[in-house]
Each structure stands twice: as structure tokens, then as C-alpha cells.
Amino acid sequence: MSRLSPVLRRLQRALPLADPAWEGRVGEGGKREAGVLVALTGEARPRVILGRRALHLSLHPGEVAFPGGKREAPDSGPWVTARREALEEVGLSAAQIHPLGELQPLVTRSRFAVYPCVARVPAKLALVVDATEFDSVFLPPLEVFADPARFRLETMSDGERLRQVPHYQLGDDNVWGVTAAILARLANVAYDAGLDLQRE
């Protein structure tokens, strides 16, 4: 295994890696489950794999997201889902994915409980993008998500109540919701960014 950069080492030390079972969580509170791969390149300045969801998709079309998707019945845990989806969507094989840790699950407005699986991947990647899932894929440096000038909270309704929802502005891309919350959590751990993540 290659030597970890200081940033990835900090994440590995701070994040739990328990591969929790899904058992007992299916359908809880009407929520479905999903696993996403938060893939960070093994470099001194790690980059993160993000994609723009295809416009024809019924859920979150055009939004920026991590490779990932909903749990299928045989999946024993979030990593199984995240690895399968990363292979299907961007061509990342299981051999290229080296787990670093996990973040607490977050719930999307479409009522999916999303389990973020944080992993190191090779710095040099030949990604194969599934056009039925992503219109495009890009790899911004993780450190840009520690910049408070790019980060904001906006008051939005989820249909039931108002919430403070995190947003990032990256050029023409507005990264928001659960994806932005995951990136802000990572930035707070990796760079001590101190970003305010009020969500209620």
C-alpha cells in the first residue's frame, strides 16, 4: 500500500471504519438507503471525484454528486453498494479503492439515508464514465471545500420544514445538499476548516 499523504492520514485517523450493517435500518422512517464513494486521490493535495448527474434521471437530475446509488437487496453494507456503483458509474474497480473511513449518514430530500464511504484511489485514473448516470465527471482539489468564501448556508424547505442547507460555488457549478454537507464535513476534519454545518 502506498504511503498516505498527511491529509489522507488525518482523515484515516479521525474517521471510524466499521462497515456497519444495514440490518434494522431498511425502511426506517420511510427512508431508503444509499452508499456513496467519496474517492480521494492519493496525492499530497488530494482531489475528489464528483459527477454531474444526467439530466434524464428522475432523482436529482443535473446535480453534482459522488459515485453511488441505492442499496440492493444482496448488499451487506454501505461499502458493497459504494464499490459496485463506482465500478458501474466511473469504472473504478474494487482493487483501486482503499477504505479510509466513514461519515455519519445523511438524509436527502428524496428520503434516502446516504452512507458516505471515504477511500483513497490512485492519483492517475482512467475513468470510464457511464453516460446514463453522469453527464460528466470532474476532480477538484479537496482543499477548495475548506475555503469559507465558497461556502454558504441557504434556508430551504424540504416540503415539511425549513432547513439550513450547505452550498458551494465552484465556477458554474452549485454543489449543494448532502454532497456539500459531506464535503464540508471532510474539510472540517482534513483542514480544520471550521465550517458551520447547521442543518436544522
C-alpha positions as CSV (number, residue, x, y, z in Angstrom):
1,M,0.0,0.0,0.0
2,S,1.4,3.4,-0.9
3,R,2.3,5.9,1.7
4,L,-0.6,8.2,2.7
5,S,-0.3,12.0,2.4
6,P,-0.7,14.0,5.6
7,V,-4.3,15.0,4.6
8,L,-5.4,11.4,4.0
9,R,-3.6,10.2,7.1
10,R,-5.5,12.8,9.1
11,L,-8.8,11.5,7.7
12,Q,-7.9,7.9,8.3
13,R,-7.1,8.6,12.0
14,A,-10.2,10.7,12.6
15,L,-12.9,8.7,10.8
16,P,-14.3,5.4,12.0
17,L,-14.1,2.3,9.7
18,A,-16.7,-0.2,11.0
19,D,-18.5,-1.1,7.7
20,P,-21.8,-1.1,9.7
21,A,-24.5,-3.5,8.7
22,W,-27.7,-2.1,7.1
23,E,-29.8,-4.5,9.2
24,G,-32.6,-2.8,11.1
25,R,-32.3,0.4,9.1
26,V,-34.2,-0.6,6.0
27,G,-37.4,1.5,5.6
28,E,-36.9,3.2,8.9
29,G,-39.0,6.3,9.0
30,G,-39.8,5.8,5.3
31,K,-36.2,6.3,4.3
32,R,-34.4,4.2,1.7
33,E,-30.7,3.7,1.8
34,A,-27.8,4.5,-0.5
35,G,-24.0,4.2,-0.3
36,V,-21.7,6.8,-2.0
37,L,-18.0,6.6,-2.6
38,V,-16.1,9.7,-1.5
39,A,-13.0,8.9,-3.6
40,L,-9.9,10.9,-2.8
41,T,-6.7,10.7,-5.0
42,G,-3.5,9.5,-3.3
43,E,-1.7,12.8,-3.7
44,A,-0.2,15.5,-1.4
45,R,-3.2,17.6,-2.5
46,P,-6.0,15.1,-2.8
47,R,-8.7,15.6,-5.5
48,V,-12.2,14.3,-5.1
49,I,-14.2,12.5,-7.8
50,L,-17.5,14.3,-8.5
51,G,-20.0,13.9,-11.3
52,R,-22.9,15.9,-12.8
53,R,-25.9,13.6,-12.7
54,A,-27.5,13.0,-16.1
55,L,-30.5,15.3,-16.9
56,H,-32.8,12.4,-17.7
57,L,-32.6,10.9,-14.2
58,S,-35.7,11.0,-12.1
59,L,-33.9,11.9,-8.8
60,H,-31.6,14.9,-8.6
61,P,-31.0,15.4,-12.3
62,G,-28.2,17.8,-13.2
63,E,-26.9,17.9,-9.6
64,V,-23.3,17.3,-8.6
65,A,-22.9,14.1,-6.7
66,F,-20.5,11.3,-5.7
67,P,-20.5,8.0,-7.4
68,G,-23.0,5.9,-5.6
69,G,-26.6,4.7,-5.5
70,K,-29.3,2.9,-3.7
71,R,-28.8,-0.3,-1.8
72,E,-29.8,-3.5,-3.5
73,A,-31.2,-6.5,-1.6
74,P,-28.0,-8.6,-1.5
75,D,-25.8,-5.7,-0.3
76,S,-24.5,-6.4,3.2
77,G,-23.2,-2.9,3.9
78,P,-22.5,0.6,2.5
79,W,-19.1,-0.4,1.1
80,V,-20.6,-3.1,-1.0
81,T,-23.1,-0.6,-2.6
82,A,-20.5,2.1,-3.0
83,R,-17.9,-0.1,-4.7
84,R,-20.5,-1.6,-7.1
85,E,-21.8,1.8,-8.0
86,A,-18.4,3.3,-8.5
87,L,-17.5,0.5,-10.9
88,E,-20.7,0.9,-12.9
89,E,-20.7,4.7,-13.0
90,V,-17.0,5.7,-13.3
91,G,-15.1,2.4,-13.9
92,L,-13.3,2.3,-10.5
93,S,-12.5,-1.3,-9.6
94,A,-12.6,-2.7,-6.1
95,A,-8.8,-3.1,-6.3
96,Q,-8.4,0.6,-6.8
97,I,-10.5,1.5,-3.7
98,H,-8.7,1.6,-0.3
99,P,-11.0,2.5,2.6
100,L,-10.0,5.3,4.9
101,G,-13.2,5.7,7.0
102,E,-16.9,6.6,7.1
103,L,-19.0,9.6,7.9
104,Q,-22.3,9.5,9.6
105,P,-25.3,9.0,7.2
106,L,-27.2,12.0,6.0
107,V,-30.8,12.1,4.6
108,T,-31.6,13.6,1.2
109,R,-34.8,15.5,0.4
110,S,-35.8,12.3,-1.6
111,R,-35.6,10.5,1.7
112,F,-32.6,8.4,1.1
113,A,-30.3,7.7,4.0
114,V,-26.9,8.2,2.4
115,Y,-23.8,6.5,3.9
116,P,-20.5,8.1,2.8
117,C,-17.6,5.7,2.3
118,V,-14.3,7.7,2.2
119,A,-11.5,6.0,0.3
120,R,-8.1,6.6,-1.3
121,V,-7.9,5.9,-5.1
122,P,-4.9,6.1,-7.4
123,A,-3.7,9.6,-8.4
124,K,-3.6,8.6,-12.1
125,L,-7.0,7.4,-13.1
126,A,-8.5,6.4,-16.5
127,L,-12.2,6.8,-15.5
128,V,-14.9,5.2,-17.7
129,V,-18.0,7.4,-17.3
130,D,-21.4,5.8,-17.7
131,A,-23.3,8.5,-19.7
132,T,-26.7,7.1,-18.4
133,E,-25.6,8.2,-14.9
134,F,-23.3,11.2,-15.3
135,D,-23.1,13.8,-18.0
136,S,-19.5,14.5,-16.9
137,V,-17.0,13.9,-14.1
138,F,-14.5,16.3,-12.6
139,L,-11.9,16.2,-9.9
140,P,-11.5,19.4,-7.9
141,P,-8.9,19.6,-5.1
142,L,-10.4,18.7,-1.7
143,E,-8.9,21.8,-0.2
144,V,-11.2,24.1,-2.2
145,F,-14.0,22.9,0.0
146,A,-12.2,24.3,3.1
147,D,-12.5,27.8,1.6
148,P,-15.2,29.7,3.6
149,A,-15.6,32.2,0.7
150,R,-17.0,29.3,-1.5
151,F,-19.3,28.0,1.3
152,R,-22.7,29.3,2.3
153,L,-25.9,28.1,4.1
154,E,-29.2,28.8,2.5
155,T,-32.7,28.4,4.0
156,M,-34.6,25.9,2.0
157,S,-37.8,23.9,2.5
158,D,-37.8,20.1,2.3
159,G,-41.6,20.1,2.0
160,E,-42.1,19.7,5.7
161,R,-39.9,22.3,7.4
162,L,-37.2,24.9,6.7
163,R,-33.6,23.8,6.9
164,Q,-30.2,25.4,6.6
165,V,-28.7,23.7,3.5
166,P,-25.0,23.9,2.7
167,H,-23.9,25.1,-0.7
168,Y,-20.5,25.6,-2.5
169,Q,-20.0,27.7,-5.7
170,L,-17.3,26.1,-8.0
171,G,-17.3,28.2,-11.1
172,D,-20.6,27.5,-12.8
173,D,-21.4,24.6,-10.6
174,N,-23.5,24.9,-7.4
175,V,-22.7,21.9,-5.2
176,W,-25.3,21.7,-2.5
177,G,-27.3,19.5,-0.2
178,V,-26.0,16.2,1.1
179,T,-23.0,16.3,-1.3
180,A,-22.0,19.7,0.0
181,A,-22.5,18.6,3.6
182,I,-20.2,15.6,3.1
183,L,-17.5,17.8,1.5
184,A,-17.8,20.4,4.4
185,R,-17.5,17.6,7.0
186,L,-14.4,16.3,5.3
187,A,-12.9,19.8,5.0
188,N,-13.5,20.3,8.7
189,V,-11.6,17.1,9.6
190,A,-8.9,17.3,7.0
191,Y,-8.1,21.1,7.1
192,D,-9.8,22.2,10.4
193,A,-11.9,24.5,8.2
194,G,-14.4,25.4,10.9
195,L,-17.4,25.5,8.5
196,D,-20.8,25.9,10.2
197,L,-23.0,22.9,9.3
198,Q,-26.3,23.8,10.9
199,R,-28.9,21.7,9.1
200,E,-31.9,22.0,11.4
